[in-house]
Amino acid sequence: MNYDDPIIQTGANRVWIEEEDGTITAKVDFPTVGEGLVNIAHTEVAEQHSGKGLASRLMRETVESIRQTGRRCLVTCPYAQSWFSSHPEYMFLLVDPDEAAAMKASTSGSSCSIRRD
């Protein structure tokens, strides 16, 4: 595989690089945690591929996917937090934990309400 120009796979809540034999070389997981909200929770690069810039490339693909789908993100992964501090052009996608809690709460309640006077 050419790591100067890797083929990046994109799913609804994951971005990854896969070897020809199906082995995942690097990945970023960002599960849905609320309506229009994901959590960039995990970034991983196989040790033998560390230092090749794969995590940064995956993060850029991740935030582009989040932006294009109109979602926003909470970030609990330490690498992703560091990446955002170096890429302020994407800060508009971030929500703080209090805002994330409110977004989660707004989707976890019943959609039916009964008013009693």
C-alpha positions in Angstrom: 0.0 0.0 0.0 1.2 3.5 -0.8 1.1 5.5 2.5 1.9 8.7 0.7 -1.5 8.6 -0.9 -3.6 6.0 1.1 -7.1 5.0 0.1 -9.3 6.2 2.9 -12.6 4.4 3.5 -15.5 6.4 4.9 -18.5 5.0 6.8 -21.3 6.7 8.7 -19.4 6.8 11.9 -15.9 5.6 11.0 -13.0 6.6 8.7 -10.2 4.0 8.2 -7.4 2.8 6.1 -7.4 -0.9 5.3 -4.6 -3.2 4.0 -5.2 -5.3 0.9 -5.7 -8.3 3.3 -8.4 -6.5 5.2 -6.3 -5.5 8.2 -7.2 -2.1 9.5 -4.1 0.1 9.6 -5.6 3.2 11.0 -9.0 4.4 12.1 -11.1 7.1 13.7 -14.4 6.2 15.3 -17.1 8.8 15.9 -20.3 7.2 17.1 -23.6 9.1 17.1 -24.4 10.4 20.6 -27.4 12.7 19.9 -29.4 14.2 17.2 -26.9 15.7 14.7 -24.1 15.0 17.2 -21.1 12.6 17.1 -18.3 12.0 19.5 -14.8 11.7 18.1 -13.9 9.0 20.6 -11.0 7.0 19.2 -8.1 7.5 16.9 -5.8 4.6 16.2 -2.8 3.9 14.0 -0.9 0.6 13.9 2.5 1.1 15.5 4.4 0.1 12.4 2.7 3.0 10.6 3.2 5.6 13.3 4.7 8.9 12.2 3.4 8.8 8.6 0.7 11.4 9.1 -2.1 8.9 8.8 -4.0 10.0 11.9 -4.0 13.6 10.6 -5.3 12.6 7.2 -8.0 10.5 8.8 -9.0 13.4 11.1 -9.3 15.7 8.1 -11.5 13.2 6.3 -13.5 12.7 9.6 -14.3 16.4 10.1 -15.1 16.8 6.4 -17.6 13.9 6.7 -19.1 15.5 9.8 -19.3 18.9 8.1 -20.8 17.6 4.9 -23.6 15.7 6.8 -24.5 18.8 8.9 -23.5 17.2 12.1 -21.4 18.6 15.0 -19.0 16.9 17.3 -17.9 16.4 20.9 -14.3 15.3 21.1 -13.1 12.9 23.8 -10.1 11.4 22.0 -6.9 13.1 23.2 -5.3 13.0 19.7 -8.4 14.6 18.1 -8.4 17.3 20.8 -4.8 18.1 19.9 -5.6 18.0 16.1 -8.4 20.5 16.5 -6.1 22.9 18.4 -3.9 22.9 15.3 -6.8 23.3 12.9 -8.9 26.2 14.0 -10.7 26.3 10.7 -12.8 23.4 11.9 -13.6 24.7 15.4 -17.1 25.6 14.4 -18.0 21.9 14.4 -17.2 21.5 18.1 -19.7 21.5 20.9 -18.7 21.8 24.6 -19.8 19.0 27.0 -22.7 21.1 28.4 -24.1 21.8 24.9 -23.6 18.1 24.0 -25.5 17.1 27.2 -28.4 19.3 26.1 -28.4 17.9 22.6 -28.4 14.3 24.0 -31.3 15.2 26.4 -33.4 16.7 23.7 -33.4 13.4 21.8 -33.8 11.0 24.7 -37.2 12.0 25.9 -40.6 10.9 24.7 -41.9 12.6 21.6 -45.4 12.6 23.1 -46.5 14.9 25.8 -49.8 15.1 27.6 -50.8 18.4 29.2 -53.1 18.2 32.2 -54.6 21.3 33.6 
